[in-house]
């Protein structure tokens, strides 16, 4: 397989603190790849090395086939970066931002305007191109920042918390835009996010980092299936019914765990959608009245907690 990022035992020390510890990472081309971790896990340090902002203490890495230390200039020409912190000048127009960035990246003058028009069309800002960015919405500003990162046709785009602080509707529009990017141009996107539903929706594969190490890598689908535990929640007539139902379910081989509180019973099972009729039949045969039933599949948050022992927002900054 052709990889756009390959690291070999890449490590970064700050005095006596090891922020990244011998990480081996392979990112396939033309994918959306998520790097997830609690605050302080080391993901920002890793990405800073891949972007040539920091130099590794040991190990090596290739980005688009270039060594991040020996061929740093070629790496920089291969990548686009959209930082978490906003970096737009309110008095400039969208077009002026792109013109400035194109010049900084050495886009040839004879193709510069065509490239800008192409990006404006791609980020759906053509009609707003000549307005000052102080008049842009949060979603428009984020799309413009992504457009700046694309102006020089990078092979790899780093998106650091691309929807942080945006409302859910705007976040979902940015998600759609990122999906369109992946489907319509030759680019790999490496994404960091604290929104696990974002990673679940967008990423072909993710790596979970904790204490400077990659603790698990796979597709979101495979990671969730690995949990092998759906949750069935039943509301019964009263607490007496819930206690009886819990006792019945504890004796069933297909139930991994059963618990009850007040009038509610919670079951952990595998392939819960196939078991709901059986659960209802057992309740009826024991004269237990069920008022409602809900099935929940494992979430990426449960996977994350399993491998890190923390929620994604816990801890200090990375």
C-alpha positions as CSV (number, residue, x, y, z in Angstrom):
1,X,0.0,0.0,0.0
2,X,1.1,3.5,-0.8
3,X,1.4,5.6,2.4
4,X,1.7,9.4,2.6
5,X,2.9,9.3,6.2
6,X,5.3,6.7,7.5
7,X,7.0,7.1,10.9
8,X,9.6,4.8,12.5
9,X,10.0,5.0,16.2
10,X,9.5,8.8,16.2
11,X,10.2,10.2,19.6
12,X,10.2,13.7,21.1
13,X,11.6,14.6,24.5
14,X,11.3,18.0,26.3
15,X,14.0,17.9,29.0
16,X,13.0,14.9,31.2
17,X,9.5,14.6,29.7
18,X,8.8,12.2,26.8
19,X,5.8,13.7,24.9
20,X,5.9,11.2,22.0
21,X,7.3,7.7,22.6
22,X,8.6,5.6,19.6
23,X,5.4,6.0,17.5
24,X,5.1,3.9,14.3
25,X,2.3,5.3,12.1
26,X,1.3,4.6,8.5
27,X,-1.3,6.8,6.8
28,X,-2.7,5.6,3.4
29,X,-3.0,8.1,0.6
30,X,-6.4,9.6,-0.3
31,X,-8.0,8.9,3.1
32,X,-9.3,10.9,6.0
33,X,-7.2,9.8,8.9
34,X,-8.0,10.7,12.5
35,X,-5.5,11.2,15.3
36,X,-7.4,11.1,18.6
37,X,-6.2,11.5,22.2
38,X,-7.0,13.1,25.5
39,X,-5.5,16.5,26.2
40,X,-1.8,16.0,26.9
41,X,-1.6,12.6,25.0
42,X,1.0,13.8,22.5
43,X,-1.0,14.2,19.3
44,X,-0.1,17.9,18.8
45,X,3.6,17.2,19.4
46,X,3.4,14.4,16.8
47,X,1.7,16.6,14.2
48,X,4.2,19.4,14.8
49,X,7.0,17.0,14.0
50,X,5.2,15.8,10.8
51,X,4.7,19.5,9.8
52,X,8.5,20.2,10.4
53,X,7.7,22.7,13.2
54,X,9.5,20.5,15.8
55,X,12.5,18.2,15.2
56,X,12.3,14.6,16.5
57,X,14.6,13.6,19.3
58,X,15.0,10.2,17.7
59,X,13.4,8.1,15.0
60,X,12.4,9.3,11.6
61,X,9.4,10.0,9.4
62,X,8.5,10.4,5.7
63,X,5.8,12.7,4.5
64,X,4.9,12.3,0.8
65,X,8.2,10.4,0.5
66,X,10.3,13.1,2.0
67,X,12.3,12.9,5.2
68,X,10.9,15.5,7.7
69,X,14.4,16.5,8.8
70,X,16.6,16.1,5.8
71,X,14.0,17.3,3.2
72,X,11.9,19.7,5.3
73,X,11.4,22.2,2.4
74,X,9.9,19.5,0.2
75,X,7.7,18.3,3.1
76,X,6.4,21.9,3.6
77,X,5.6,22.2,-0.1
78,X,3.6,18.9,0.1
79,X,1.4,19.9,3.0
80,X,-1.4,22.4,3.9
81,X,-2.1,23.3,7.5
82,X,-5.3,24.6,9.1
83,X,-4.6,25.5,12.7
84,X,-7.1,25.3,15.5
85,X,-6.5,29.0,16.3
86,X,-8.2,31.4,13.8
87,X,-5.8,33.4,11.7
88,X,-7.7,35.7,9.5
89,X,-7.4,39.5,9.1
90,X,-10.9,41.0,9.3
91,X,-10.1,43.9,6.9
92,X,-9.0,41.6,4.1
93,X,-11.4,40.0,1.6
94,X,-11.5,36.3,1.1
95,X,-9.8,36.8,-2.3
96,X,-7.0,38.9,-0.7
97,X,-6.4,36.2,1.8
98,X,-6.0,33.6,-0.9
99,X,-3.8,36.0,-3.0
100,X,-1.4,36.5,0.0
101,X,-1.2,32.8,0.8
102,X,-0.6,31.9,-2.9
103,X,2.3,34.4,-3.0
104,X,3.8,33.0,0.2
105,X,3.7,29.5,-1.1
106,X,5.2,30.5,-4.4
107,X,2.3,29.7,-6.7
108,X,3.4,31.0,-10.1
109,X,1.8,34.4,-11.1
110,X,0.6,33.1,-14.4
111,X,-1.6,30.5,-12.7
112,X,-2.3,32.3,-9.5
113,X,-5.7,33.8,-10.4
114,X,-7.0,30.6,-11.9
115,X,-5.9,28.7,-8.8
116,X,-7.7,31.3,-6.6
117,X,-10.9,31.0,-8.6
118,X,-10.7,27.2,-8.4
119,X,-10.3,27.3,-4.6
120,X,-13.1,29.9,-4.2
121,X,-15.4,27.6,-6.2
122,X,-14.3,24.5,-4.2
123,X,-15.0,26.2,-0.8
124,X,-18.3,27.8,-2.2
125,X,-17.2,31.4,-1.5
126,X,-17.2,32.8,-5.0
127,X,-20.0,35.2,-4.3
128,X,-18.5,36.4,-1.1
129,X,-14.9,36.5,-2.4
130,X,-14.6,40.3,-2.4
131,X,-16.3,40.9,0.9
132,X,-14.2,41.6,4.0
133,X,-13.9,38.5,6.2
134,X,-15.3,40.5,9.2
135,X,-18.7,40.0,7.5
136,X,-18.2,36.2,7.2
137,X,-20.0,33.6,9.4
138,X,-18.0,31.2,11.5
139,X,-18.5,28.4,8.9
140,X,-17.4,30.7,6.0
141,X,-14.3,31.7,7.9
142,X,-13.4,28.1,8.5
143,X,-14.0,27.2,4.8
144,X,-11.7,30.1,3.8
145,X,-9.0,28.9,6.1
146,X,-9.3,25.4,4.6
147,X,-9.1,27.1,1.1
148,X,-5.9,28.8,2.1
149,X,-4.4,25.4,3.0
150,X,-5.4,24.1,-0.5
151,X,-4.1,27.0,-2.6
152,X,-0.8,25.3,-3.5
153,X,-2.3,21.9,-4.3
154,X,-0.9,20.0,-1.3
155,X,-0.9,16.2,-1.2
156,X,-1.6,16.2,2.6
157,X,-3.9,18.6,4.5
158,X,-3.6,18.8,8.3
159,X,-6.9,19.9,10.0
160,X,-6.5,20.7,13.6
161,X,-9.9,20.8,15.3
162,X,-11.6,22.1,12.2
163,X,-15.0,22.7,13.7
164,X,-14.1,23.7,17.3
165,X,-16.5,26.3,18.6
166,X,-18.9,26.0,15.7
167,X,-22.6,25.3,16.2
168,X,-23.8,21.8,15.3
169,X,-25.4,22.9,12.0
170,X,-22.2,24.6,10.9
171,X,-20.1,21.7,12.0
172,X,-22.2,19.3,9.9
173,X,-21.8,21.6,6.8
174,X,-18.0,21.5,7.4
175,X,-18.2,17.7,7.6
176,X,-19.9,17.5,4.3
177,X,-17.3,19.8,2.8
178,X,-14.5,17.6,4.1
179,X,-16.2,14.6,2.6
180,X,-16.5,16.4,-0.7
181,X,-12.8,17.3,-0.6
182,X,-11.9,13.6,-0.2
183,X,-14.2,12.5,-3.0
184,X,-13.3,15.1,-5.5
185,X,-9.6,15.9,-5.3
186,X,-6.4,13.9,-4.9
187,X,-5.6,14.7,-1.2
188,X,-5.1,13.0,2.1
189,X,-6.6,14.7,5.2
190,X,-5.1,14.1,8.7
191,X,-7.7,15.3,11.2
192,X,-7.5,15.9,15.0
193,X,-10.8,16.5,16.8
194,X,-12.4,16.4,20.3
195,X,-15.7,15.6,18.7
196,X,-15.8,11.8,18.5
197,X,-19.0,11.9,16.3
198,X,-16.9,13.9,13.9
199,X,-14.2,11.2,13.7
200,X,-16.8,8.5,13.5
201,X,-18.5,10.3,10.5
202,X,-15.4,11.4,8.6
203,X,-12.5,9.1,9.2
204,X,-11.6,6.0,7.2
205,X,-9.2,5.0,10.0
206,X,-8.2,6.5,13.3
207,X,-5.2,6.1,15.7
208,X,-5.8,6.6,19.4
209,X,-2.8,8.2,21.2
210,X,-2.3,8.0,25.0
211,X,0.7,9.0,27.0
212,X,2.8,9.4,23.9
213,X,2.0,6.0,22.4
214,X,-0.5,4.7,19.8
215,X,-2.7,2.3,21.7
216,X,-5.0,1.3,18.9
217,X,-5.5,1.9,15.2
218,X,-8.4,0.7,13.0
219,X,-11.5,1.9,11.3
220,X,-14.3,3.4,13.5
221,X,-16.6,0.6,12.4
222,X,-14.2,-2.2,13.4
223,X,-13.3,-0.5,16.7
224,X,-17.0,-0.3,17.7
225,X,-17.7,-3.9,16.6
226,X,-14.8,-5.1,18.7
227,X,-16.6,-3.9,21.8
228,X,-19.2,-6.7,21.2
229,X,-21.7,-5.2,23.6
230,X,-25.0,-3.5,22.7
231,X,-27.1,-2.0,25.4
232,X,-30.8,-2.8,25.7
233,X,-32.6,-0.5,28.1
234,X,-36.1,-1.5,29.2
235,X,-38.6,0.6,31.3
236,X,-41.0,-1.6,33.3
237,X,-44.2,-0.9,35.1
238,X,-42.5,-0.3,38.5
239,X,-39.4,-1.2,40.5
240,X,-40.8,-4.6,41.5
241,X,-41.1,-5.5,37.8
242,X,-37.6,-4.3,37.0
243,X,-36.1,-6.3,39.8
244,X,-37.9,-9.5,38.6
245,X,-36.9,-8.9,35.0
246,X,-33.2,-8.4,36.0
247,X,-33.3,-11.7,37.9
248,X,-34.7,-13.4,34.8
249,X,-32.1,-11.9,32.5
250,X,-29.2,-12.8,34.8
251,X,-29.9,-16.4,34.1
252,X,-29.8,-16.1,30.3
253,X,-26.6,-17.1,28.6
254,X,-26.9,-14.4,26.0
255,X,-26.8,-11.6,28.6
256,X,-23.3,-10.4,29.5
257,X,-24.5,-8.2,32.3
258,X,-27.9,-7.2,33.8
259,X,-28.6,-4.3,36.2
260,X,-31.6,-2.4,37.4
261,X,-32.4,0.9,39.0
262,X,-35.9,2.1,39.9
263,X,-38.2,0.9,37.0
264,X,-35.3,0.5,34.5
265,X,-33.3,-2.5,33.4
266,X,-30.1,-2.4,31.5
267,X,-28.7,-5.4,29.6
268,X,-25.4,-5.8,27.9
269,X,-25.7,-8.2,24.9
270,X,-24.1,-9.0,21.6
271,X,-26.2,-8.3,18.4
272,X,-29.0,-6.8,20.4
273,X,-31.3,-6.2,17.4
274,X,-31.7,-10.0,17.1
275,X,-32.5,-10.5,20.8
276,X,-35.2,-7.9,21.4
277,X,-38.0,-10.3,20.5
278,X,-36.6,-12.9,22.9
279,X,-36.3,-10.4,25.7
280,X,-39.9,-9.3,25.3
281,X,-41.1,-12.9,25.2
282,X,-39.2,-13.7,28.4
283,X,-40.8,-10.7,30.1
284,X,-44.3,-11.7,29.0
285,X,-43.9,-15.3,30.1
286,X,-43.0,-14.0,33.6
287,X,-45.9,-11.5,33.7
288,X,-43.5,-8.5,33.6
289,X,-44.9,-5.4,32.0
290,X,-42.6,-3.5,29.7
291,X,-43.4,0.1,28.9
292,X,-40.5,0.9,26.5
293,X,-37.4,-0.6,25.0
294,X,-34.3,1.0,23.5
295,X,-31.3,-0.4,21.7
296,X,-27.9,1.4,21.7
297,X,-24.9,0.2,19.8
298,X,-21.3,0.8,21.1
299,X,-20.1,4.3,20.5
300,X,-16.6,5.5,19.6
301,X,-16.6,7.2,23.1
302,X,-16.8,3.8,24.7
303,X,-13.9,2.6,22.6
304,X,-11.9,5.7,23.5
305,X,-12.5,5.3,27.2
306,X,-11.5,1.6,27.0
307,X,-8.1,2.3,25.5
308,X,-7.3,5.5,27.4
309,X,-9.2,5.2,30.6
310,X,-10.2,8.9,30.1
311,X,-12.8,10.9,28.3
312,X,-11.3,12.8,25.4
313,X,-11.5,16.2,27.1
314,X,-9.9,15.1,30.3
315,X,-6.4,16.3,31.3
316,X,-4.1,19.2,30.5
317,X,-3.2,20.6,27.2
318,X,-1.0,18.6,24.9
